[in-house]
Amino acid sequence: MRMSVIGCGYLGAVHAAAMASIGHEVVGIDVDARKIDALSKGEAPFFEPGLPEILRDGVASGRLSFTTDMAAAHGAKVHFIGVGTPQRADGYAADLTYVNAAVDALLPHLSAGDIVAGKSTVPVGTAAELAERVEATGATLVWNPEFLREGWAVQDTIDPDRLVVGVPGGSDVSTHSARSTTGETAADVLREVYHPAVAKGTPFIVTDLATAELVKVAANAFLATKISFINAMAEIAEVTGADVTQLADAIGHDARIGRRFLGAGIGFGGGCLPKDIRAFSARAEELGRGESVAFLREVDEINLRRRDRAVQLVVDGLGGTVFEKKIAVLGAAFKPHSDDIRDSPALDVAVRLHGLGARVVVTDPEAIDNARAKHPQLTYETSRDETIRDADAVILVTEWDEYRRELPPEHASTLTRGRVVVDGRNGLDAAAWRAAGWTYYGMGRP
Ligand code: UDX
Protein backbone atom coordinates (compact mmCIF):
# COMPACT_ATOMS: atom_id res chain seq x y z
CA MET A 1 0.00 0.00 0.00
CA ARG A 2 1.19 3.55 -0.67
CA MET A 3 1.49 5.66 2.43
CA SER A 4 3.04 8.87 3.66
CA VAL A 5 4.50 9.53 7.09
CA ILE A 6 4.50 13.20 8.09
CA GLY A 7 7.18 13.97 10.67
CA CYS A 8 10.40 11.96 10.58
CA GLY A 9 11.58 12.29 14.16
CA TYR A 10 11.81 9.35 16.44
CA LEU A 11 8.31 8.04 15.88
CA GLY A 12 7.97 8.90 12.18
CA ALA A 13 11.36 7.67 10.99
CA VAL A 14 10.90 4.32 12.72
CA HIS A 15 7.32 4.01 11.49
CA ALA A 16 8.24 4.82 7.87
CA ALA A 17 11.12 2.33 7.81
CA ALA A 18 9.09 -0.36 9.58
CA MET A 19 6.17 0.02 7.15
CA ALA A 20 8.56 -0.29 4.17
CA SER A 21 10.09 -3.38 5.78
CA ILE A 22 6.71 -5.14 5.74
CA GLY A 23 6.25 -4.39 2.05
CA HIS A 24 4.56 -0.99 1.82
CA GLU A 25 5.59 1.89 -0.42
CA VAL A 26 6.37 4.74 1.94
CA VAL A 27 7.35 8.39 1.63
CA GLY A 28 8.58 10.12 4.78
CA ILE A 29 8.08 13.89 4.87
CA ASP A 30 9.67 16.39 7.24
CA VAL A 31 10.45 20.13 7.20
CA ASP A 32 14.02 19.48 8.45
CA ALA A 33 16.19 19.16 5.31
CA ARG A 34 19.18 17.80 7.23
CA LYS A 35 17.14 14.97 8.68
CA ILE A 36 15.69 14.18 5.26
CA ASP A 37 19.18 14.13 3.70
CA ALA A 38 20.43 11.64 6.27
CA LEU A 39 17.36 9.42 6.03
CA SER A 40 17.49 9.46 2.21
CA LYS A 41 20.98 7.99 2.44
CA GLY A 42 19.65 5.30 4.74
CA GLU A 43 21.27 6.86 7.83
CA ALA A 44 19.43 7.02 11.16
CA PRO A 45 19.65 10.52 12.72
CA PHE A 46 19.58 8.98 16.21
CA PHE A 47 20.61 5.73 17.89
CA GLU A 48 18.01 2.98 17.66
CA PRO A 49 18.98 -0.70 17.42
CA GLY A 50 17.83 -2.28 14.15
CA LEU A 51 16.78 0.99 12.51
CA PRO A 52 19.84 1.54 10.27
CA GLU A 53 19.36 -1.91 8.73
CA ILE A 54 15.69 -1.47 7.79
CA LEU A 55 16.32 2.10 6.61
CA ARG A 56 19.09 0.98 4.29
CA ASP A 57 17.09 -1.98 2.98
CA GLY A 58 14.00 0.20 2.48
CA VAL A 59 15.85 2.92 0.57
CA ALA A 60 17.77 0.33 -1.51
CA SER A 61 14.54 -1.49 -2.42
CA GLY A 62 13.01 1.73 -3.74
CA ARG A 63 10.00 1.31 -1.44
CA LEU A 64 11.19 3.95 1.03
CA SER A 65 11.96 7.57 0.22
CA PHE A 66 12.18 10.84 2.12
CA THR A 67 11.46 14.41 1.09
CA THR A 68 10.68 17.88 2.41
CA ASP A 69 7.98 18.28 -0.25
CA MET A 70 4.48 17.75 1.14
CA ALA A 71 3.14 17.30 -2.39
CA ALA A 72 4.79 13.85 -2.32
CA ALA A 73 1.93 12.76 -0.04
CA HIS A 74 -0.41 12.96 -3.01
CA GLY A 75 -1.53 9.53 -4.13
CA ALA A 76 -0.89 7.78 -0.83
CA LYS A 77 -3.84 5.89 0.65
CA VAL A 78 -2.89 6.43 4.29
CA HIS A 79 -1.11 9.47 5.74
CA PHE A 80 0.40 8.96 9.18
CA ILE A 81 0.94 12.01 11.38
CA GLY A 82 3.99 11.41 13.56
CA VAL A 83 5.13 14.89 14.57
CA GLY A 84 6.07 15.84 18.12
CA THR A 85 3.78 17.19 20.83
CA PRO A 86 6.29 18.64 23.31
CA GLN A 87 5.48 20.31 26.61
CA ARG A 88 4.59 23.97 26.09
CA ALA A 89 7.10 26.54 27.28
CA ASP A 90 4.39 28.32 29.30
CA GLY A 91 3.13 25.37 31.33
CA TYR A 92 2.30 21.68 31.39
CA ALA A 93 -0.03 21.47 28.40
CA ALA A 94 1.00 19.80 25.14
CA ASP A 95 2.11 22.06 22.31
CA LEU A 96 -0.05 21.17 19.30
CA THR A 97 1.62 23.59 16.88
CA TYR A 98 3.33 20.82 14.91
CA VAL A 99 0.27 18.60 14.68
CA ASN A 100 -1.88 21.48 13.44
CA ALA A 101 0.78 22.62 10.99
CA ALA A 102 1.27 19.09 9.62
CA VAL A 103 -2.45 18.54 9.08
CA ASP A 104 -2.93 21.99 7.50
CA ALA A 105 0.00 21.43 5.14
CA LEU A 106 -1.37 18.01 4.19
CA LEU A 107 -4.97 19.09 3.49
CA PRO A 108 -4.40 20.39 -0.09
CA HIS A 109 -2.81 17.06 -1.05
CA LEU A 110 -5.60 14.80 0.21
CA SER A 111 -8.05 13.00 -2.06
CA ALA A 112 -11.50 11.70 -1.18
CA GLY A 113 -11.21 8.25 0.42
CA ASP A 114 -7.73 8.87 1.86
CA ILE A 115 -7.12 8.10 5.50
CA VAL A 116 -5.23 10.41 7.82
CA ALA A 117 -3.97 8.38 10.80
CA GLY A 118 -2.75 10.36 13.80
CA LYS A 119 0.00 8.62 15.75
CA SER A 120 1.25 11.49 17.91
CA THR A 121 0.30 11.56 21.59
CA VAL A 122 -2.33 14.28 21.92
CA PRO A 123 -4.71 15.63 24.56
CA VAL A 124 -8.08 13.87 24.36
CA GLY A 125 -10.40 15.85 22.08
CA THR A 126 -7.71 16.88 19.58
CA ALA A 127 -8.72 14.30 16.97
CA ALA A 128 -12.35 15.44 16.95
CA GLU A 129 -11.20 18.98 16.13
CA LEU A 130 -8.84 17.82 13.40
CA ALA A 131 -11.50 15.51 11.96
CA GLU A 132 -13.64 18.43 10.81
CA ARG A 133 -10.82 19.89 8.73
CA VAL A 134 -9.84 16.50 7.29
CA GLU A 135 -13.40 15.45 6.48
CA ALA A 136 -13.95 18.62 4.44
CA THR A 137 -11.59 17.08 1.84
CA GLY A 138 -13.49 13.78 1.71
CA ALA A 139 -10.74 11.99 3.67
CA THR A 140 -11.26 10.24 7.03
CA LEU A 141 -9.32 10.91 10.21
CA VAL A 142 -8.50 7.99 12.52
CA TRP A 143 -6.35 7.90 15.65
CA ASN A 144 -3.80 5.12 15.89
CA PRO A 145 -1.62 5.76 18.94
CA GLU A 146 1.92 4.48 19.08
CA PHE A 147 3.20 2.58 22.12
CA LEU A 148 6.80 2.03 21.06
CA ARG A 149 9.62 2.04 23.58
CA GLU A 150 12.91 3.61 22.62
CA GLY A 151 15.54 0.94 22.23
CA TRP A 152 12.87 -1.54 21.07
CA ALA A 153 11.14 0.78 18.61
CA VAL A 154 11.51 -1.36 15.48
CA GLN A 155 10.26 -4.51 17.16
CA ASP A 156 7.44 -2.63 18.93
CA THR A 157 6.28 -1.15 15.60
CA ILE A 158 6.37 -4.35 13.55
CA ASP A 159 5.18 -6.66 16.32
CA PRO A 160 3.24 -4.58 18.87
CA ASP A 161 1.41 -5.86 21.97
CA ARG A 162 -1.82 -4.45 20.58
CA LEU A 163 -3.08 -2.16 17.86
CA VAL A 164 -5.60 0.54 18.71
CA VAL A 165 -7.53 2.43 16.05
CA GLY A 166 -9.98 5.16 16.95
CA VAL A 167 -12.47 5.82 14.15
CA PRO A 168 -15.29 8.34 13.74
CA GLY A 169 -18.41 6.84 15.28
CA GLY A 170 -16.49 4.13 17.12
CA SER A 171 -17.29 0.45 16.75
CA ASP A 172 -19.79 -0.48 19.42
CA VAL A 173 -21.44 -3.63 18.04
CA SER A 174 -24.30 -3.31 20.51
CA THR A 175 -25.40 -0.13 18.74
CA HIS A 176 -24.80 -1.47 15.28
CA SER A 177 -27.00 1.12 13.63
CA ALA A 178 -24.79 3.88 14.99
CA ARG A 179 -21.68 2.41 13.41
CA SER A 180 -20.08 4.61 10.88
CA THR A 181 -19.38 2.93 7.56
CA THR A 182 -16.47 5.28 6.85
CA GLY A 183 -15.11 4.40 10.27
CA GLU A 184 -15.41 0.67 9.57
CA THR A 185 -13.81 1.00 6.16
CA ALA A 186 -10.97 3.01 7.69
CA ALA A 187 -10.43 0.32 10.35
CA ASP A 188 -10.25 -2.30 7.59
CA VAL A 189 -7.61 -0.27 5.76
CA LEU A 190 -5.56 -0.08 8.98
CA ARG A 191 -5.90 -3.87 9.34
CA GLU A 192 -4.36 -4.16 5.90
CA VAL A 193 -1.56 -1.74 6.84
CA TYR A 194 -0.61 -3.89 9.83
CA HIS A 195 -1.30 -7.20 8.06
CA PRO A 196 1.61 -9.26 9.47
CA ALA A 197 0.72 -8.40 13.08
CA VAL A 198 -3.01 -8.85 12.46
CA ALA A 199 -2.39 -12.24 10.81
CA LYS A 200 -0.53 -13.50 13.87
CA GLY A 201 -3.44 -12.55 16.12
CA THR A 202 -2.26 -9.27 17.66
CA PRO A 203 -5.27 -7.72 19.42
CA PHE A 204 -6.75 -5.07 17.10
CA ILE A 205 -9.00 -2.79 19.07
CA VAL A 206 -11.35 -0.43 17.27
CA THR A 207 -12.66 2.45 19.37
CA ASP A 208 -14.00 5.96 18.97
CA LEU A 209 -11.49 8.79 18.56
CA ALA A 210 -11.52 9.97 22.19
CA THR A 211 -10.95 6.48 23.58
CA ALA A 212 -7.99 5.91 21.28
CA GLU A 213 -6.38 9.19 22.34
CA LEU A 214 -7.03 8.37 25.98
CA VAL A 215 -5.67 4.80 25.76
CA LYS A 216 -2.24 6.20 25.03
CA VAL A 217 -2.12 8.75 27.82
CA ALA A 218 -3.72 6.31 30.27
CA ALA A 219 -1.09 3.67 29.47
CA ASN A 220 1.76 6.11 30.04
CA ALA A 221 0.12 7.49 33.19
CA PHE A 222 -0.19 3.95 34.54
CA LEU A 223 3.45 3.14 33.81
CA ALA A 224 4.64 6.38 35.42
CA THR A 225 2.44 5.68 38.45
CA LYS A 226 3.87 2.19 38.80
CA ILE A 227 7.42 3.56 38.84
CA SER A 228 6.55 6.31 41.33
CA PHE A 229 4.70 3.81 43.49
CA ILE A 230 7.81 1.71 43.92
CA ASN A 231 9.90 4.84 44.42
CA ALA A 232 7.50 5.91 47.17
CA MET A 233 8.06 2.50 48.76
CA ALA A 234 11.80 3.16 48.41
CA GLU A 235 11.35 6.34 50.44
CA ILE A 236 9.62 4.37 53.18
CA ALA A 237 12.25 1.64 52.98
CA GLU A 238 14.93 4.27 53.48
CA VAL A 239 13.58 5.27 56.88
CA THR A 240 12.83 1.73 58.04
CA GLY A 241 15.84 -0.23 56.87
CA ALA A 242 13.76 -2.32 54.46
CA ASP A 243 14.95 -3.32 50.99
CA VAL A 244 12.75 -2.10 48.12
CA THR A 245 14.21 -4.54 45.58
CA GLN A 246 13.16 -7.52 47.72
CA LEU A 247 9.81 -5.86 48.28
CA ALA A 248 9.36 -5.43 44.51
CA ASP A 249 10.28 -9.09 43.90
CA ALA A 250 7.80 -10.21 46.52
CA ILE A 251 4.84 -8.11 45.40
CA GLY A 252 5.76 -8.67 41.74
CA HIS A 253 5.04 -12.39 42.06
CA ASP A 254 1.38 -11.48 42.35
CA ALA A 255 0.28 -11.71 38.72
CA ARG A 256 -2.16 -8.86 39.31
CA ILE A 257 0.79 -6.62 40.11
CA GLY A 258 3.66 -8.01 38.03
CA ARG A 259 7.37 -7.30 38.49
CA ARG A 260 7.92 -5.11 35.40
CA PHE A 261 8.19 -1.35 35.93
CA LEU A 262 8.86 -1.85 39.63
CA GLY A 263 12.49 -0.80 39.29
CA ALA A 264 13.14 1.77 42.02
CA GLY A 265 15.93 4.24 41.38
CA ILE A 266 16.34 7.79 40.13
CA GLY A 267 13.03 7.54 38.31
CA PHE A 268 11.60 8.01 34.87
CA GLY A 269 12.61 10.49 32.21
CA GLY A 270 12.65 10.66 28.43
CA GLY A 271 10.54 12.34 25.81
CA CYS A 272 7.26 10.67 26.81
CA LEU A 273 6.36 9.76 30.39
CA PRO A 274 7.17 13.11 32.09
CA LYS A 275 5.56 15.33 29.48
CA ASP A 276 2.61 13.00 28.94
CA ILE A 277 1.54 12.89 32.58
CA ARG A 278 1.85 16.69 32.79
CA ALA A 279 -0.16 17.21 29.60
CA PHE A 280 -2.77 14.76 30.91
CA SER A 281 -3.12 16.77 34.14
CA ALA A 282 -3.42 20.00 32.16
CA ARG A 283 -6.09 18.51 29.87
CA ALA A 284 -8.05 17.10 32.81
CA GLU A 285 -8.04 20.59 34.37
CA GLU A 286 -9.38 22.07 31.13
CA LEU A 287 -12.13 19.46 31.16
CA GLY A 288 -13.06 20.37 34.75
CA ARG A 289 -11.80 17.00 36.00
CA GLY A 290 -8.45 17.99 37.43
CA GLU A 291 -9.22 16.10 40.65
CA SER A 292 -9.53 12.80 38.78
CA VAL A 293 -5.84 12.76 37.97
CA ALA A 294 -4.56 14.94 40.81
CA PHE A 295 -2.42 11.94 41.85
CA LEU A 296 -0.32 12.47 38.72
CA ARG A 297 1.14 15.62 40.30
CA GLU A 298 2.26 13.43 43.18
CA VAL A 299 3.65 10.87 40.73
CA ASP A 300 5.72 13.66 39.15
CA GLU A 301 6.93 14.96 42.51
CA ILE A 302 7.94 11.55 43.86
CA ASN A 303 9.82 11.02 40.61
CA LEU A 304 11.75 14.30 40.90
CA ARG A 305 12.55 13.71 44.59
CA ARG A 306 14.52 10.59 43.70
CA ARG A 307 17.08 12.72 41.88
CA ASP A 308 17.61 14.76 45.07
CA ARG A 309 18.04 11.54 47.00
CA ALA A 310 20.76 10.28 44.66
CA VAL A 311 22.66 13.56 44.96
CA GLN A 312 22.30 13.44 48.75
CA LEU A 313 23.71 9.90 48.86
CA VAL A 314 26.85 11.04 47.04
CA VAL A 315 27.23 14.01 49.39
CA ASP A 316 26.72 11.80 52.45
CA GLY A 317 29.06 9.15 51.06
CA LEU A 318 31.80 11.73 50.74
CA GLY A 319 31.37 12.95 54.30
CA GLY A 320 29.10 15.94 53.73
CA THR A 321 30.54 17.74 50.71
CA VAL A 322 31.39 16.99 47.09
CA PHE A 323 33.28 20.27 46.62
CA GLU A 324 36.27 19.68 44.32
CA LYS A 325 35.81 15.92 44.57
CA LYS A 326 35.92 13.90 41.37
CA ILE A 327 32.60 12.13 40.72
CA ALA A 328 32.40 9.54 37.95
CA VAL A 329 28.89 9.53 36.48
CA LEU A 330 28.10 6.30 34.61
CA GLY A 331 25.35 7.12 32.13
CA ALA A 332 23.73 10.12 30.50
CA ALA A 333 20.85 8.72 28.44
CA PHE A 334 17.42 8.56 30.13
CA LYS A 335 17.64 4.79 29.85
CA PRO A 336 19.95 2.17 28.29
CA HIS A 337 19.85 1.33 24.54
CA SER A 338 19.13 4.96 23.71
CA ASP A 339 21.06 8.16 23.01
CA ASP A 340 18.08 10.22 24.10
CA ILE A 341 18.81 12.70 26.87
CA ARG A 342 15.42 14.44 26.96
CA ASP A 343 14.47 14.94 30.61
CA SER A 344 17.21 12.49 31.57
CA PRO A 345 17.34 11.87 35.34
CA ALA A 346 20.97 10.78 34.84
CA LEU A 347 22.08 14.15 33.48
CA ASP A 348 19.98 16.04 36.00
CA VAL A 349 21.90 14.30 38.79
CA ALA A 350 25.22 15.09 37.06
CA VAL A 351 24.29 18.76 36.63
CA ARG A 352 23.29 19.06 40.30
CA LEU A 353 26.56 17.52 41.49
CA HIS A 354 28.43 19.93 39.25
CA GLY A 355 26.39 22.76 40.78
CA LEU A 356 27.65 21.68 44.22
CA GLY A 357 31.23 22.21 43.07
CA ALA A 358 32.14 18.62 42.23
CA ARG A 359 34.45 17.75 39.33
CA VAL A 360 31.92 15.71 37.39
CA VAL A 361 33.00 13.39 34.58
CA VAL A 362 30.21 11.75 32.60
CA THR A 363 30.42 8.74 30.32
CA ASP A 364 27.82 6.97 28.19
CA PRO A 365 28.12 4.49 25.30
CA GLU A 366 25.80 6.47 23.00
CA ALA A 367 24.61 9.76 24.46
CA ILE A 368 27.76 11.84 24.99
CA ASP A 369 27.33 14.05 21.92
CA ASN A 370 23.75 14.90 22.79
CA ALA A 371 24.67 15.46 26.44
CA ARG A 372 27.58 17.74 25.58
CA ALA A 373 25.41 19.86 23.29
CA LYS A 374 22.88 20.41 26.09
CA HIS A 375 25.22 20.65 29.11
CA PRO A 376 28.62 21.87 27.87
CA GLN A 377 29.66 22.75 31.44
CA LEU A 378 30.17 19.06 32.29
CA THR A 379 33.26 17.02 31.38
CA TYR A 380 32.71 14.01 29.13
CA GLU A 381 34.87 10.95 28.60
CA THR A 382 34.28 8.09 26.19
CA SER A 383 36.30 5.52 28.10
CA ARG A 384 34.60 4.08 31.15
CA ASP A 385 37.92 3.37 32.86
CA GLU A 386 39.23 6.90 32.31
CA THR A 387 35.95 8.21 33.72
CA ILE A 388 36.42 6.39 37.00
CA ARG A 389 40.18 6.87 37.21
CA ASP A 390 41.07 8.75 40.44
CA ALA A 391 37.37 9.32 41.21
CA ASP A 392 36.37 9.91 44.82
CA ALA A 393 32.93 8.43 44.16
CA VAL A 394 31.19 6.54 41.36
CA ILE A 395 27.48 6.86 40.61
CA LEU A 396 25.52 4.60 38.27
CA VAL A 397 22.65 6.55 36.71
CA THR A 398 21.88 4.67 33.45
CA GLU A 399 21.97 0.90 33.74
CA TRP A 400 23.90 0.02 30.58
CA ASP A 401 25.39 -3.49 30.81
CA GLU A 402 28.85 -1.95 30.35
CA TYR A 403 28.50 -0.47 33.84
CA ARG A 404 26.07 -2.79 35.51
CA ARG A 405 27.42 -6.23 34.66
CA GLU A 406 30.76 -5.66 32.98
CA LEU A 407 32.50 -3.52 35.60
CA PRO A 408 33.94 -5.83 38.27
CA PRO A 409 34.33 -3.92 41.56
CA GLU A 410 37.86 -5.33 41.95
CA HIS A 411 38.78 -3.70 38.65
CA ALA A 412 37.17 -0.39 39.68
CA SER A 413 39.21 -0.50 42.91
CA THR A 414 42.45 -0.42 40.92
CA LEU A 415 41.44 2.84 39.24
CA THR A 416 39.58 5.03 41.72
CA ARG A 417 40.80 7.05 44.67
CA GLY A 418 37.69 6.59 46.82
CA ARG A 419 35.58 3.51 47.48
CA VAL A 420 32.10 5.06 47.43
CA VAL A 421 29.55 3.79 44.93
CA VAL A 422 25.98 5.08 44.58
CA ASP A 423 23.71 2.78 42.61
CA GLY A 424 21.05 5.11 41.22
CA ARG A 425 19.37 2.23 39.35
CA ASN A 426 19.77 -0.61 41.84
CA GLY A 427 21.56 -2.39 39.03
CA LEU A 428 24.84 -3.38 40.70
CA ASP A 429 25.62 -6.49 42.70
CA ALA A 430 25.68 -4.83 46.13
CA ALA A 431 27.26 -7.82 47.88
CA ALA A 432 30.11 -8.01 45.36
CA TRP A 433 30.88 -4.29 45.67
CA ARG A 434 30.84 -4.47 49.46
CA ALA A 435 33.05 -7.57 49.41
CA ALA A 436 35.57 -5.62 47.31
CA GLY A 437 35.77 -2.97 50.03
CA TRP A 438 33.34 -0.41 48.69
CA THR A 439 30.73 1.56 50.61
CA TYR A 440 27.64 0.79 48.53
CA TYR A 441 24.51 2.98 48.57
CA GLY A 442 21.39 1.77 46.73
CA MET A 443 18.05 3.51 46.29
CA GLY A 444 15.62 2.29 48.94
CA ARG A 445 18.05 -0.33 50.17
CA PRO A 446 19.83 -0.56 53.49
C1 UDX B 1 7.52 4.94 27.22
C2 UDX B 1 6.46 3.84 27.18
O1 UDX B 1 7.01 2.66 27.76
C3 UDX B 1 6.03 3.60 25.75
O2 UDX B 1 5.01 2.62 25.70
C4 UDX B 1 5.53 4.91 25.16
O3 UDX B 1 5.17 4.73 23.79
C5 UDX B 1 6.57 6.00 25.28
O4 UDX B 1 6.99 6.12 26.64
P1 UDX B 1 10.12 5.08 26.70
O5 UDX B 1 10.04 6.53 27.04
O6 UDX B 1 10.88 4.67 25.50
O7 UDX B 1 8.66 4.48 26.52
O8 UDX B 1 10.81 4.37 27.95
P2 UDX B 1 10.45 3.29 29.07
O9 UDX B 1 11.17 2.05 28.78
O10 UDX B 1 9.01 3.21 29.31
O11 UDX B 1 11.17 3.98 30.32
C6 UDX B 1 10.79 5.26 30.77
C7 UDX B 1 11.61 5.70 31.95
O12 UDX B 1 11.22 4.97 33.11
C8 UDX B 1 13.11 5.52 31.81
O13 UDX B 1 13.76 6.68 32.31
C9 UDX B 1 13.41 4.32 32.68
O14 UDX B 1 14.71 4.35 33.19
C10 UDX B 1 12.37 4.50 33.78
N1 UDX B 1 12.02 3.26 34.49
C11 UDX B 1 11.45 2.22 33.81
C12 UDX B 1 12.23 3.15 35.86
O15 UDX B 1 12.72 4.09 36.50
N2 UDX B 1 11.87 1.99 36.50
C13 UDX B 1 11.30 0.95 35.85
O16 UDX B 1 11.01 -0.05 36.50
C14 UDX B 1 11.09 1.06 34.44
Boltz pocket constraint, residues with backbone or C-beta under 6 A from the ligand:
constraints:
  - pocket:
      binder: B
      contacts: [[A, 146], [A, 147], [A, 148], [A, 149], [A, 150], [A, 151], [A, 220], [A, 223], [A, 227], [A, 259], [A, 260], [A, 261], [A, 262], [A, 263], [A, 264], [A, 265], [A, 266], [A, 267], [A, 268], [A, 269], [A, 270], [A, 271], [A, 272], [A, 273], [A, 334], [A, 335]]
      max_distance: 6.0
